[in-house]
Amino acid sequence: MALTAAVRVTVILFLATALVHVALVFLQVAPPNPLSRQYGPQINAWIFPLFEQNWRLFAPEPESVNRQISARTAHTTPDGTVQVSKWFDLTAVDTSAVRHDPFPSHTAQNMLRRAWTSYLETHGGEDHSRSQRALMIQEYLRNIAADRVASRRHDTFESIQLRVITLPIAAPDEVGGRRLGVAAPRPSETRYLPWWKVARRAEG
């Protein structure tokens, strides 16, 4: 009897959690309404960054640029010397995983890319977090980079820096055999983010 009661309570908790989740997702994607305006902070705290919805099925926005996101780390030795690693191409690892896998994971396809897009949305051209969500997105991006570097390199480090190279995608020269007057592509842009402190990663 006690086991049956525990199972019932567990099922009820799971169902309640699922219903609350669906309701919060609905309020987040629905047009602004009194509930979403009143409980906006609570809704966003639950949704971002893990449950963010991006409804672009009928109005997709194709990428107009390619971004190469790299990271390097720093470690301070006992004698005070700061050792800085070489740049590690995080985007190349994701691209390789997607290219050679018929069923690539969401992690390889979108995690790093969406983290950077969210960082741009919350920070713009600055690197100062002016809201709780901006700070959360910054920590999210930092942790993704630190975890991926640590899993590939077995170096000790306490700080990490990201470099983002933006390469515009050139428009096609012709459409249906007709020559287009397309302007020359913009030059690439390189952005260096500040050094961020991370939990100390020890040598493997």
Backbone bond lengths (Angstrom), bond angles and torsions (degrees), N, CA, C in turn:
res aa  C-N    CA-C-N  psi(-1)  N-CA   C-N-CA  omega(-1)  CA-C   N-CA-C  phi
1 M - - - 1.463 - - 1.528 111.03 -
2 A 1.346 114.91 -42.93 1.464 118.54 -179.80 1.525 110.32 -63.50
3 L 1.351 116.46 -40.43 1.462 120.04 179.32 1.531 110.85 -64.74
4 T 1.318 116.50 -42.04 1.463 120.52 179.02 1.526 110.88 -62.05
5 A 1.316 116.47 -42.05 1.464 120.40 179.01 1.531 110.70 -64.15
6 A 1.339 116.24 -39.83 1.469 119.97 178.99 1.523 110.77 -64.94
7 V 1.336 116.30 -40.30 1.463 119.86 178.41 1.525 110.45 -63.47
8 R 1.330 116.38 -42.92 1.463 119.94 179.33 1.521 111.55 -61.83
9 V 1.326 115.49 -43.94 1.467 119.40 179.51 1.530 110.06 -62.67
10 T 1.336 116.46 -42.13 1.475 120.53 179.66 1.522 111.00 -61.94
11 V 1.339 116.04 -45.42 1.464 120.43 179.85 1.529 110.75 -62.06
12 I 1.330 116.12 -42.66 1.462 120.05 179.43 1.529 110.93 -62.70
13 L 1.339 116.67 -40.87 1.470 120.26 179.22 1.526 111.01 -64.45
14 F 1.339 116.16 -42.53 1.460 119.92 178.91 1.528 111.01 -63.41
15 L 1.316 116.28 -43.97 1.460 120.09 179.72 1.532 111.02 -64.01
16 A 1.327 115.94 -42.39 1.464 119.67 179.41 1.531 110.69 -62.98
17 T 1.338 116.17 -42.87 1.470 120.36 178.26 1.526 110.94 -62.03
18 A 1.342 115.79 -43.70 1.468 119.78 179.77 1.525 111.27 -62.74
19 L 1.326 116.53 -42.53 1.464 120.08 179.78 1.524 111.56 -65.25
20 V 1.334 116.61 -42.10 1.466 120.17 178.27 1.528 109.97 -63.32
21 H 1.337 116.43 -42.14 1.463 120.48 179.56 1.527 111.10 -60.83
22 V 1.329 116.15 -47.97 1.469 119.92 179.98 1.536 110.71 -61.07
23 A 1.323 116.20 -41.61 1.459 119.93 179.66 1.525 111.53 -63.45
24 L 1.334 117.13 -42.42 1.469 120.37 -179.67 1.530 111.26 -67.91
25 V 1.338 116.73 -39.37 1.471 119.51 176.63 1.526 110.27 -63.32
26 F 1.333 116.16 -42.37 1.469 120.00 179.04 1.523 110.71 -60.46
27 L 1.330 116.95 -44.87 1.467 120.20 -179.53 1.525 111.34 -65.92
28 Q 1.339 116.75 -30.50 1.453 119.64 -178.32 1.528 111.90 -73.34
29 V 1.342 117.29 -36.17 1.467 120.59 -176.96 1.531 112.45 -93.80
30 A 1.325 117.12 -16.29 1.468 119.90 -178.43 1.524 110.41 -73.19
31 P 1.320 117.56 159.10 1.470 120.13 174.74 1.533 110.33 -57.61
32 P 1.326 117.22 153.90 1.471 119.92 -179.72 1.522 111.78 -52.96
33 N 1.314 114.51 134.67 1.459 120.73 -179.90 1.517 108.10 -145.97
34 P 1.335 118.66 170.68 1.470 120.09 -176.82 1.522 113.69 -55.85
35 L 1.343 117.61 -40.06 1.464 119.71 -179.01 1.525 111.45 -66.98
36 S 1.337 116.22 -46.52 1.466 119.06 -177.82 1.522 111.53 -66.14
37 R 1.352 116.69 -32.94 1.458 119.02 177.87 1.528 111.16 -72.51
38 Q 1.311 117.21 -37.67 1.464 120.51 -177.50 1.529 111.83 -73.02
39 Y 1.331 115.94 -39.12 1.466 119.82 -175.59 1.525 111.82 -111.05
40 G 1.325 117.47 26.87 1.460 121.48 -179.45 1.524 114.64 -53.28
41 P 1.337 119.09 -50.04 1.474 119.35 -179.56 1.530 113.06 -60.00
42 Q 1.330 117.18 -41.62 1.464 120.11 179.61 1.528 111.42 -66.63
43 I 1.340 116.10 -39.68 1.467 119.94 178.56 1.522 110.09 -64.04
44 N 1.329 117.14 -46.69 1.463 120.52 -178.87 1.524 111.72 -65.26
45 A 1.325 117.04 -34.78 1.461 120.36 179.42 1.531 110.99 -63.25
46 W 1.332 116.53 -33.34 1.463 120.35 179.41 1.542 111.48 -81.22
47 I 1.330 116.73 -39.36 1.457 120.97 -172.44 1.527 112.76 -76.86
48 F 1.346 116.96 -45.86 1.463 119.69 -172.72 1.520 111.13 -93.21
49 P 1.375 117.17 143.03 1.463 125.86 -2.46 1.534 113.63 -97.32
50 L 1.338 117.35 -4.06 1.468 119.68 -169.86 1.515 114.23 -77.02
51 F 1.329 118.57 -30.45 1.468 120.91 -173.94 1.531 112.67 -113.65
52 E 1.319 116.37 22.91 1.461 119.49 -178.00 1.523 110.46 -61.34
53 Q 1.320 115.77 137.13 1.461 122.16 179.38 1.522 109.51 -104.49
54 N 1.322 115.21 141.49 1.457 120.05 -178.97 1.520 108.09 -135.52
55 W 1.336 116.93 88.06 1.458 121.59 -173.55 1.524 110.09 -86.46
56 R 1.325 116.23 93.87 1.455 120.66 179.53 1.531 111.00 -131.20
57 L 1.330 116.23 30.43 1.460 120.19 -177.60 1.514 111.26 -62.69
58 F 1.340 117.63 -43.21 1.455 121.18 -175.94 1.525 113.11 -101.84
59 A 1.320 117.09 -5.45 1.463 120.32 177.69 1.524 108.85 -140.97
60 P 1.327 116.70 65.76 1.466 119.41 -176.96 1.512 111.79 -68.77
61 E 1.313 115.11 152.45 1.455 120.95 176.49 1.519 107.93 -119.06
62 P 1.332 117.44 92.73 1.462 119.75 -177.48 1.521 111.25 -62.62
63 E 1.305 115.32 149.50 1.455 120.48 -179.93 1.525 109.96 -64.02
64 S 1.320 116.71 135.97 1.456 121.54 176.47 1.522 111.61 -105.54
65 V 1.332 115.81 -3.84 1.466 120.61 178.85 1.529 109.44 -140.72
66 N 1.314 114.98 157.08 1.460 121.59 168.64 1.519 107.32 -107.87
67 R 1.322 115.29 140.17 1.458 119.27 179.82 1.524 110.44 -121.73
68 Q 1.308 114.89 132.00 1.456 121.36 175.85 1.522 107.41 -108.20
69 I 1.327 115.72 111.67 1.463 121.18 -177.95 1.524 108.76 -104.06
70 S 1.320 115.59 120.62 1.459 121.68 -179.82 1.519 109.27 -122.24
71 A 1.320 115.38 161.64 1.464 120.44 -179.98 1.524 110.08 -138.77
72 R 1.307 114.63 147.91 1.459 119.88 170.90 1.516 107.85 -135.09
73 T 1.319 115.95 156.35 1.466 120.76 -174.27 1.525 110.45 -121.74
74 A 1.325 114.10 162.64 1.464 120.71 178.54 1.514 109.46 -132.25
75 H 1.329 114.90 141.94 1.465 121.34 178.77 1.515 108.81 -136.26
76 T 1.320 116.37 132.40 1.465 122.09 177.56 1.517 108.96 -97.95
77 T 1.315 116.63 119.20 1.461 122.04 -179.07 1.528 109.99 -77.16
78 P 1.336 117.79 165.29 1.477 120.30 -179.21 1.524 113.79 -56.64
79 D 1.343 117.45 -27.25 1.471 118.36 -179.68 1.527 112.36 -87.70
80 G 1.353 117.22 6.14 1.462 121.00 176.57 1.508 115.04 92.61
81 T 1.319 117.86 -0.73 1.462 120.57 178.67 1.523 110.20 -75.55
82 V 1.333 116.40 134.25 1.461 121.35 178.65 1.532 108.50 -97.60
83 Q 1.310 115.86 120.59 1.458 121.55 179.15 1.530 109.01 -104.66
84 V 1.323 116.23 122.54 1.458 122.21 -179.38 1.523 109.09 -108.80
85 S 1.318 116.22 129.51 1.464 120.89 -177.91 1.523 111.39 -78.89
86 K 1.324 115.99 171.76 1.453 121.32 172.40 1.528 108.99 -76.63
87 W 1.319 116.19 163.29 1.460 120.61 178.76 1.523 110.26 -68.63
88 F 1.334 115.10 138.08 1.466 122.24 178.19 1.528 107.83 -115.74
89 D 1.330 117.19 121.51 1.462 122.47 -173.98 1.529 110.19 -80.75
90 L 1.327 116.54 101.16 1.457 121.08 -179.96 1.529 111.08 -71.91
91 T 1.321 117.04 -36.75 1.462 120.85 -178.92 1.521 111.18 -65.21
92 A 1.321 117.28 -38.43 1.471 120.68 -179.36 1.520 110.99 -62.45
93 V 1.328 117.06 -35.78 1.466 120.47 178.62 1.526 109.93 -65.38
94 D 1.340 117.24 -44.74 1.463 120.73 178.30 1.522 111.13 -63.98
95 T 1.331 116.42 -43.89 1.468 120.29 -179.27 1.516 111.14 -60.80
96 S 1.317 117.16 -42.21 1.459 120.92 179.05 1.518 111.21 -64.42
97 A 1.336 116.59 -39.78 1.465 120.17 -179.69 1.518 111.37 -65.98
98 V 1.332 117.12 -37.26 1.465 121.01 -179.67 1.523 110.85 -74.19
99 R 1.322 116.49 -41.55 1.465 121.35 -173.44 1.528 111.74 -65.64
100 H 1.297 118.48 -32.72 1.459 121.42 -174.13 1.525 113.38 -108.09
101 D 1.309 115.98 18.20 1.463 119.70 179.83 1.529 108.52 -130.16
102 P 1.350 118.23 119.67 1.473 119.40 179.93 1.527 112.88 -66.32
103 F 1.320 116.89 -22.04 1.464 121.30 178.57 1.534 109.11 -129.80
104 P 1.329 116.62 69.97 1.470 119.19 -176.31 1.512 112.00 -65.60
105 S 1.309 115.40 150.33 1.458 121.01 -178.46 1.519 110.81 -76.58
106 H 1.324 114.85 158.87 1.463 121.17 175.49 1.527 110.01 -61.18
107 T 1.346 116.17 -34.34 1.465 120.14 -179.39 1.515 111.10 -59.93
108 A 1.346 116.50 -46.06 1.460 120.16 -178.51 1.525 111.61 -71.03
109 Q 1.319 116.95 -35.14 1.454 120.28 -174.95 1.525 113.35 -78.68
110 N 1.321 116.95 -41.51 1.460 118.65 -164.68 1.519 117.41 -127.94
111 M 1.326 118.97 -23.61 1.468 119.12 -168.76 1.526 112.33 -58.44
112 L 1.321 116.78 -54.95 1.461 119.65 -177.96 1.525 111.03 -66.97
113 R 1.322 117.14 -42.39 1.466 121.27 -179.33 1.526 111.58 -61.99
114 R 1.330 116.70 -46.10 1.457 120.03 -178.94 1.530 111.18 -70.08
115 A 1.331 116.82 -33.09 1.468 119.19 177.06 1.522 110.35 -62.88
116 W 1.348 116.49 -41.68 1.464 119.08 178.94 1.518 110.97 -68.80
117 T 1.334 117.63 -41.14 1.467 120.61 178.32 1.528 110.55 -60.14
118 S 1.326 116.77 -42.74 1.464 120.42 177.94 1.527 111.21 -64.93
119 Y 1.331 115.96 -36.02 1.468 119.78 177.76 1.530 110.03 -62.89
120 L 1.351 116.49 -43.12 1.456 120.14 177.97 1.524 111.19 -62.93
121 E 1.329 116.64 -40.57 1.461 120.60 -178.22 1.525 111.51 -65.46
122 T 1.318 117.84 -34.47 1.462 120.97 -175.68 1.530 113.34 -94.42
123 H 1.346 117.28 -19.15 1.462 119.77 -176.73 1.524 113.67 -117.07
124 G 1.335 117.35 -22.52 1.459 118.77 -176.24 1.520 110.72 63.17
125 G 1.330 115.72 -133.66 1.454 120.21 179.54 1.515 113.43 -88.68
126 E 1.327 117.55 0.29 1.457 121.34 179.56 1.528 110.30 -99.60
127 D 1.309 115.73 167.30 1.463 120.00 177.93 1.522 111.01 -123.17
128 H 1.325 115.27 23.49 1.467 120.70 177.68 1.525 108.74 -107.13
129 S 1.323 116.61 124.26 1.464 120.97 -178.75 1.519 109.56 -78.33
130 R 1.340 116.40 116.84 1.460 121.04 -176.42 1.529 113.00 -104.01
131 S 1.316 117.17 7.01 1.457 120.56 177.47 1.522 108.36 -150.04
132 Q 1.336 115.32 165.70 1.455 119.64 179.88 1.520 110.74 -64.40
133 R 1.338 116.30 -38.62 1.464 119.22 179.01 1.524 110.59 -66.44
134 A 1.331 117.78 -40.75 1.462 120.61 178.18 1.523 110.79 -60.40
135 L 1.337 116.36 -41.96 1.466 120.26 178.20 1.522 110.54 -63.97
136 M 1.326 117.09 -40.59 1.457 121.11 179.67 1.532 111.07 -64.12
137 I 1.343 116.49 -41.66 1.460 120.44 178.88 1.524 110.33 -65.90
138 Q 1.328 116.82 -39.28 1.463 119.98 177.88 1.524 110.81 -61.15
139 E 1.323 116.46 -45.68 1.462 120.53 179.33 1.524 111.01 -65.19
140 Y 1.330 116.17 -36.68 1.461 121.26 178.30 1.524 110.53 -62.08
141 L 1.339 117.60 -48.40 1.459 122.18 179.01 1.524 110.71 -63.21
142 R 1.319 116.27 -44.17 1.463 120.31 179.35 1.519 112.08 -60.29
143 N 1.340 116.73 -44.18 1.460 120.45 -178.11 1.526 111.98 -67.53
144 I 1.345 117.01 -37.96 1.464 119.47 176.65 1.526 109.83 -59.35
145 A 1.331 115.92 -49.32 1.463 120.45 -178.65 1.527 111.31 -62.30
146 A 1.328 117.17 -45.86 1.460 120.67 -177.90 1.528 111.35 -64.06
147 D 1.321 116.93 -42.43 1.466 120.01 -179.99 1.522 111.51 -64.91
148 R 1.329 116.48 -39.80 1.463 119.20 -178.20 1.529 111.93 -71.26
149 V 1.322 116.05 -38.94 1.467 118.47 176.60 1.523 109.92 -65.02
150 A 1.328 116.77 -43.78 1.471 120.45 -178.53 1.516 111.80 -63.57
151 S 1.342 117.61 -32.78 1.464 119.73 -178.98 1.524 112.19 -75.99
152 R 1.332 117.11 -20.46 1.468 120.70 -178.41 1.525 112.29 -103.34
153 R 1.307 116.27 -30.71 1.455 120.77 179.81 1.519 108.69 -119.62
154 H 1.307 115.85 137.03 1.467 119.41 -178.40 1.531 109.70 -104.60
155 D 1.332 114.61 56.38 1.455 120.91 178.67 1.521 109.83 -108.84
156 T 1.316 114.82 152.45 1.460 119.80 174.34 1.529 108.83 -82.60
157 F 1.326 117.18 133.09 1.456 119.85 176.14 1.518 110.18 -154.03
158 E 1.339 114.55 153.78 1.460 121.78 179.52 1.529 112.59 -122.20
159 S 1.319 116.99 -9.36 1.465 121.28 -179.78 1.522 109.46 -138.26
160 I 1.328 114.64 154.30 1.462 119.44 179.42 1.524 108.92 -142.05
161 Q 1.331 115.68 145.89 1.459 121.63 177.59 1.529 108.53 -131.04
162 L 1.331 116.17 141.40 1.455 121.22 178.10 1.521 110.34 -108.38
163 R 1.325 114.42 145.90 1.466 122.28 172.91 1.521 107.29 -124.89
164 V 1.326 116.58 129.04 1.462 121.37 -178.36 1.520 108.61 -119.93
165 I 1.327 116.61 115.64 1.462 122.49 177.09 1.524 107.43 -101.81
166 T 1.325 116.74 120.16 1.460 122.49 -178.91 1.519 109.08 -101.36
167 L 1.328 115.52 121.08 1.456 121.89 -178.26 1.525 108.62 -115.34
168 P 1.323 118.77 108.95 1.471 120.42 179.26 1.520 111.46 -61.25
169 I 1.329 116.43 142.61 1.455 121.71 177.13 1.524 107.72 -88.32
170 A 1.320 116.07 122.09 1.459 120.10 -178.26 1.522 110.53 -68.18
171 A 1.326 116.87 140.57 1.460 121.41 176.69 1.524 109.21 -73.48
172 P 1.332 117.49 153.18 1.473 119.46 178.76 1.518 111.09 -64.06
173 D 1.331 115.65 147.45 1.468 120.19 -178.95 1.517 112.03 -76.32
174 E 1.331 116.20 -26.23 1.451 118.83 -175.85 1.516 111.28 -134.86
175 V 1.310 116.25 147.73 1.454 122.84 172.68 1.518 107.21 -131.47
176 G 1.337 117.66 115.85 1.457 120.87 -179.21 1.505 113.15 59.85
177 G 1.334 116.89 33.81 1.454 121.00 178.24 1.515 114.00 81.22
178 R 1.336 118.18 -1.73 1.465 121.65 -178.49 1.514 109.64 -98.68
179 R 1.282 116.84 128.74 1.465 122.19 -178.82 1.519 110.57 -70.28
180 L 1.298 116.70 133.78 1.459 120.62 -179.86 1.526 110.20 -102.95
181 G 1.314 114.65 147.71 1.455 118.93 174.93 1.511 109.84 -90.19
182 V 1.314 116.23 70.96 1.460 121.99 -175.93 1.519 109.38 -89.37
183 A 1.305 115.63 131.77 1.456 119.95 178.81 1.520 109.79 -67.50
184 A 1.302 115.95 154.53 1.460 120.41 178.58 1.515 109.53 -61.34
185 P 1.349 117.44 143.58 1.461 119.96 -178.38 1.521 111.57 -63.77
186 R 1.298 114.81 147.62 1.452 119.63 177.79 1.520 110.58 -67.08
187 P 1.314 117.48 152.49 1.467 118.97 177.93 1.523 110.61 -69.91
188 S 1.303 114.97 160.81 1.462 119.68 179.05 1.527 110.32 -68.16
189 E 1.322 115.61 154.39 1.459 121.61 178.81 1.528 108.84 -122.83
190 T 1.310 115.61 140.96 1.462 120.89 179.56 1.524 109.02 -120.66
191 R 1.302 115.71 127.80 1.465 121.34 -179.47 1.521 109.23 -122.97
192 Y 1.312 116.37 128.05 1.459 122.38 176.97 1.522 108.74 -104.70
193 L 1.301 116.46 124.67 1.457 120.36 176.94 1.525 109.53 -86.31
194 P 1.320 117.96 162.19 1.470 119.72 -179.95 1.531 110.94 -65.96
195 W 1.316 114.63 162.91 1.467 119.16 171.59 1.521 108.25 -70.72
196 W 1.327 116.64 131.11 1.456 122.10 178.67 1.522 109.73 -114.03
197 K 1.324 115.35 136.17 1.461 120.17 174.67 1.528 109.62 -73.50
198 V 1.311 116.90 141.58 1.459 121.90 176.54 1.527 108.39 -132.78
199 A 1.331 114.78 163.52 1.456 118.90 174.01 1.515 108.28 -59.91
200 R 1.284 117.42 135.43 1.466 122.15 -174.71 1.519 111.49 -55.12
201 R 1.309 116.19 124.38 1.464 121.84 175.42 1.519 108.02 -98.58
202 A 1.310 116.23 123.13 1.462 120.51 -178.03 1.520 110.49 -93.67
203 E 1.312 115.76 158.78 1.461 121.25 178.54 1.511 110.18 -62.41
204 G 1.335 114.90 139.61 1.447 120.47 178.99 1.506 112.43 -81.94
